[in-house]
Amino acid sequence: MRSGFGERFRRASRTGMALVVLIALLVAVTGTALSVWVGAALREAQQHGAEQQLDRRTALVTDAVATESGRYADTLRLLAAALGSHARLTKPEFDQTTRVLEDMRLAGATSIALMVPATAEQIPRVQEFWRRRGVPDLVLNAEGREREHVFSVLSRSLDGSTRTAIGVDASQAPESARALAEARRSGQVTVSDTYRLIRDRYLPPERRQLSIVLTAPVYGPVEGDRRPFVGWVLMGVRGQDFIGATLRRAAQGLSDVRLLARHGDGSLVPIAELRGRAPREVPRDLHRTTSVQVAQRHWQLEIAAASALLPGAHSPLPLTATVAGTALSLLLAALVSALGGGRARARAQVVAATAGLRAAEADARRQAGLLAAVLDSVSDGVGVVDGQGRFLMNNPAAGEILGVPPAAGGPESWQDHYGILLPDGSAPFPVEDLPMTQALAGRRVEQVPMMIRNRAHPEGIVLSVSAQPLDPSGGQSGAVTVFRDITALREHEAELAAFAGVVAHDLRRPLTAMRGFIELVRDELDELAGEHSREPSGAAGAGGAREPAVRAVAGECVRHLDQALAGIARMAGLIDDLLAYATARDAALQPREVDLDALVREVAAEHLTAAAAEPGRPAPRIGVGPLPAVHADPPLVRQLVDNLIGNAVKYVRPGQGAEVEVRSLPAPPGRVRIEVADRGIGIPPGQHQAIFSGFHRAVGGYTGTGLGLAICERIVERHGGEITAEDNPGGGARFRFTLPAAEDEPAVEHGPGAEDRPGGPS
């Protein structure tokens, strides 16, 4: 009996284990299949997103090419109408009419020419006709045996070439001849088939490229009931230069673009090609082909991109979801197996533990839901990244403020993805100075202003950004950032600055009038006091007793008026500084190459001349080392240098002559670093940064408004540089600032340790 019971127990145990194994296997298979399905669905969604991105980029590139080619055609059409309006067109009138083309930045345009037809018999007469119209050296060189030739009689170069383009027979190029004939027949702007321009045959082979000509018919003033045909206006355009600039702006380096011109015979010929930043070995799995109209032709545009490199179109999320789901399914299957094969006590413990886990999960879900609700209700943008700079989460406000989805890469991709610029939008915000980058390095930053300009915010918005590292006790390295849109606040600040500038400007006129009247009254009182002092005693009779009183009153009035004039001078200085500060803050930058060496020597000479005009003042010494050229706004750079040298000359100890040294220091590529060092009174401890604040006065006893260094900082920041102040070893102070280097400025070589040598005069 005991044996039968044992057999039944063993049989029941085997049956129970088989059931447990079957359930565990079912859980594993079902969970794995579901994980694979979720991963596939996520991957399909990503692929769909990539397709949509490429469609948008294709539309953008197509519109850009059509718009740019339409601009060229409209320009040619208006030029033809302008030339045809002249009753007697001469070379000076042609030059005056076409001068505007030099400022239109027509990429790839080689020249603009007036073309006229002439048969072999008409050539001498046509040649003499245009010689009388202002082209005395015109020689019409007929090519071939065509019945009618087409010659250029007036021409303007648009690519800087000095080679003459008049007298050339355009009919020698079949492509241009067909375009001219079509323009005359249709009366519209036409584009030729691609070919190598006649003027480009003199270029080296490596510089030649396929080109086109755009031409429009020119009709003279109305005669009777018709407008006589005068000729054509023709523009040569190099294909790669023309289309390449347009494609480069529109494609943004994320896709390969190829433009093919359709010839009159229907064949397609590549005219321009632009490769994206993706390496050649990365497969381009997305392709689009579209048509774009150029004058009377329909050209073909081909776009190819790698979905793996499109922003937001490729991430490890599908694979992660599949692997994590499969692992969780296997873990759950193992748990089922363990639960089913354990003893009743173990099952009770597992049930209790499972209940605890569920309670903890429910609590965690409630906490997560509360956190999500809080973040969703916050109007400020919040973003969290891990230690490598990959985004872990963003609240809805972040997406609404930034206008673009989170970046898929690390800090090196944030600038291009979001369009992060300096607060004034003058230059990209340095990646190493981004608040989130600083927070990842362990530093906390507060309320850093920056501009965001992207497709969602083409005009740009200004953000105030704070960031700090994540608490390491949470077991996750990374950083969190909080930002808000302060565009309206910055606009209000700009309006206040502009208002201050206007007020300062409007105060100048009454202040000048006040100074003039006070000086006039002072001179009269001074003269009155002098006359009374010169009259002999008793000459005025009874009035002689009043002479001392009159002189005393006049002298006292003169002293009061001198104090008033001193106050007016201080107010005028403050107004000038306010105007300079408003200009440094809000005036549009007009950068160009500046000979910094010549500019600094000129400013130094002005200060030396001013100091020499003050008797008893020790003569200052200003040394200027060789300085490189910079690419900056000349008036603002002059203001910057004048303020720094002026401070160095002014802030010296009584009875001591200023010693100033201006020199160049090593700088990163594309930048110039300048140092202005002195042996003056120096900077009080702890005020090396505060001196750049508006109206800050570091020391007393010296005249000034406290705006000079604030103006300097604003000028340097608007040029994308930085300015610092520090003590000069041996006494005094030294200021260092950076500016953009001129494009052709070679790097300045310095000996070892040049950056660390004590600055300033010895």
Sequence and secondary structure as in RCSB ss.txt:
>XXXX:A:sequence
MRSGFGERFRRASRTGMALVVLIALLVAVTGTALSVWVGAALREAQQHGAEQQLDRRTALVTDAVATESGRYADT
LRLLAAALGSHARLTKPEFDQTTRVLEDMRLAGATSIALMVPATAEQIPRVQEFWRRRGVPDLVLNAEGREREHV
FSVLSRSLDGSTRTAIGVDASQAPESARALAEARRSGQVTVSDTYRLIRDRYLPPERRQLSIVLTAPVYGPVEGD
RRPFVGWVLMGVRGQDFIGATLRRAAQGLSDVRLLARHGDGSLVPIAELRGRAPREVPRDLHRTTSVQVAQRHWQ
LEIAAASALLPGAHSPLPLTATVAGTALSLLLAALVSALGGGRARARAQVVAATAGLRAAEADARRQAGLLAAVL
DSVSDGVGVVDGQGRFLMNNPAAGEILGVPPAAGGPESWQDHYGILLPDGSAPFPVEDLPMTQALAGRRVEQVPM
MIRNRAHPEGIVLSVSAQPLDPSGGQSGAVTVFRDITALREHEAELAAFAGVVAHDLRRPLTAMRGFIELVRDEL
DELAGEHSREPSGAAGAGGAREPAVRAVAGECVRHLDQALAGIARMAGLIDDLLAYATARDAALQPREVDLDALV
REVAAEHLTAAAAEPGRPAPRIGVGPLPAVHADPPLVRQLVDNLIGNAVKYVRPGQGAEVEVRSLPAPPGRVRIE
VADRGIGIPPGQHQAIFSGFHRAVGGYTGTGLGLAICERIVERHGGEITAEDNPGGGARFRFTLPAAEDEPAVEH
GPGAEDRPGGPS
>XXXX:A:secstr
 HHHHHHHHHHHHHHHHHHHHHHHHHHHHHHHHHHHHHHHHHHHHHHHHHHHHHHHHHHHHHHHHHHHHHHHHHH
HHHHHHHHHT SS  HHHHHHHHGGGGGS  TTEEEEEEEEEEETTTHHHHHHHHHHTT TT      TT SEEE
EEEEEEESSS     SS BGGGSHHHHHHHHHHHHH S EE   B  GGGGGS GGG   EEEEEEEEE S BTT
B  EEEEEEEEEEHHHHHHHHHHHHHTTSSEEEEEEE TTS EEEEEEE  SS TTS   EEEEEEEEETTEEEE
EEEEE GGGSTTS  SHHHHHHHHHHHHHHHHHHHHHHHHHS HHHHHHHHHHHHHHHHHHHHHHHHHHHHHHHH
HH SSEEEEEETTS EEEE HHHHHHH S   SS HHHHHHHHTEE TTSSSB  GGGSHHHHHHTT  EEEEEE
EE SSS TT EEEEEEEEE  GGGS  EEEEEEEE HHHHHHHHHHHHHHHHHHHHHHHHHHHHHHHHHHHHHHH
HHHHHHHHHS TTTTGGGGGGHHHHHHHHHHHHHHHHHHHHHHHHHHHHHHHHHHHHHHHHS    EEE HHHHH
HHHHHHHHHHHHTSTT    EEEE     EEE HHHHHHHHHHHHHHHHHS  TT   EEEEEEE   TTEEEEE
EEE SS   TT TTGGGSTT  SSSSS   S HHHHHHHHHHHTT  EEEEE TTSSEEEEEEEEB TT      
 TTTTTS  S  
